[in-house]
């Protein structure tokens, strides 16, 4: 059997809408955190897409209407992610985001629900971001852990939103709803939720019908003028994991887990607002 028939992911689902249009649906209850198994699934998918000359468009969406990708799995053993194969030689998450940003296929994030931290970094690494006006929430809350965003947000946001707004997003740690994310350029556009699926499907279907080589050449020129060199992104990962070993990070994480981090409850819904108070208490 050939891929995708041999692909057996556990935390996402691959749907072949057509030979040129694939859909990847994240499904890792309770809140779609990004852990080693999800990264392993993505790496297997990326290996196929890097050599595939048929697929023109990949849409990434979520089975959970409230959580797109909540954030990195802070309960996971870092050694499990580090042990995963890395085509770039970079740390696990940097390997995923760098490779996604370089695919010949057009990558579209269909954001319905919360995409914070590494979830936000994932959508920033894709080519196009469409958001549900009512249900999308994006943010980078790592500053609340006394940490740098490790997946390259500091390198990708300025090109999208500008220097000042990149500072605002990364230093404030707040949540951005679909309307404000669209205004800032964090996403391409915010679409009313009632029309969201039809809009994304129509756009993806349209683009999937173009010539594969033409799409790849368009992407290569845009990437040439807008992407940082790959070697810049491991620096972000190194800074995050360095912070993760410090007492401030560990104390904040412990308090957040006590309050319900990575559980389907109030904290995960309001983490962008609540982390400031919890981090302040943790660092007293």
Buried (B, 14 or more C-beta within 10 A) or exposed (E): EEBBEEBEBEBBBBEEBBEBBBBBBBBBEEBBBBBBBBBBBBBBBBBBBEEBEEBBBBBBBBBBEBBBBBBBBBEBEBEBBEEBEBEBEBBBBBBBBBBBBBBBBBBBBBBBBBBBBBBBBBBBBBBBBBBBBBBBBBBBBBBBBBBBBBBBBBBBBBBBBEEEBBBBBBEBBBBBBBBBBBEBBBBBBBBEBEEBBEBBBEBBBEBBEBEBEEBBEEBEEEEEEEBBEBEBBBBBBBBBBEBBEEEBBBBBBEBBBEBBBBEBEEBBBEBBBBBBEBBEEBEE
